[in-house]
């Protein structure tokens, strides 16, 4: 892909976007189905007490993964906005990805004893396993960002599918050997993270060959610093979102007894499934939103798709709670069946919030990110006043709905002032900012 992309009104680009959307929708669907299948297997094999600990570890993986997502967003935005510099951008993004992965893995190892104690894990080794996905996902984030920005949907789909398949296959084997939080973390999180890293490396080897003859400026320490600053800003925004979407399972582990925390974690299986079900909308829309001259209403169209998908799941869970509970662990979790529609609603709201966060990253709109921290603080403070799973769920619903309403109002603005924009970007990238 050389030169600047065709206008979004080009019929061929619309057809390409439609085909890409279908490919990514299938791939993310398979990835999420496999991930869901593994969490369901874990819930059944570990039981409420053991699954509560493992769910807390999954929550931490999501938080750690924000660096990967920040790298992916940075790579995709830079390539989409300046496609003529593909070769040098790839070199910058991958160099920063490896450095970030190594640093994050080191932090996870140092913090392992503290994490194990805070979450009452069976061993600090369980917490130390976070270092493996921390490194692998960071490098994979850079790979995925390059593929996403170049709109190479088939290789990107292969990365997504390989992650889900590896998690359910390797994780299931590990659980069959020993049904403990350690074995589930080792197989379903640590070892499975290596597979998509290899798939991404193979895909990018083809890209490297394709651009080998292209004349590009060398990546200096200064250009690496610029990429790193953007990664930090993007990761900050995504960290705020995933901390918000994960805080309740960690809080539940702390303020509720082990049994009720396990029930709450089981309900969140459905919430997380709904959160990631419309992921394809973000993957396809993000490069388009980052391009100069992009329609500022793109995120509103995407919002409609996200809400429609989640609404169907929530209504189904409300009408058929007995069937819905089968998908969160079965009879052992029957006590939470009547609340599953509310968990699905929370997942829908969070999916809509996530789309608006990515819209903010694409358009460099900074002010909306602060609202995520306000919502996180509200849930954290409010959790001190609740002592039941239903009370915690009510609190989370209220805060998330309020956040979504505020973001919708803010993102309706058509202008993005210089104060709103993220700073620290190179001049060429800054020129590609589209109005919100």
Secondary structure, DSSP 4 states (H G I P E B T S, - for coil): --SPPPPTT-HHHHHHHHHHHHHHHHHHHHHHHHHHHHHHHHHHHHHHHHHHHHHHHHHHHHHHTHHHHHHHHHHHHHHHH-GGGHHHHHHHHHHHHHHHHHHHHHHHHHHHHHHHHHTT-S-HHHHHTHHHHHHHHHHHHHHHHHHHHTT-HHHHHHHHHHHHHHHHHHHHHHHHH--SHHHHHIIIIIIHHHHHHHHHHHHHHHHHHHTTTS------HHHHHHHHHHHHHHHHHHHHHHHHHHHHHHHHHHHS-HHHHHHHHHHHHHHHHHHHHTHHHHHHHHHHHHSTT--TTHHHHHHHHHHHHHHHHHHHHHH-HHHHGGGGTSGGGGGGGGGHHHHHHHHHHHHHHHHHHHHHHHHT--TTHHHHHHHHHHHHHHGGG--SHHHHHHHHHHHHHHHHHHHHHHTT-S---TTTS--S--HHHHHTPPP-
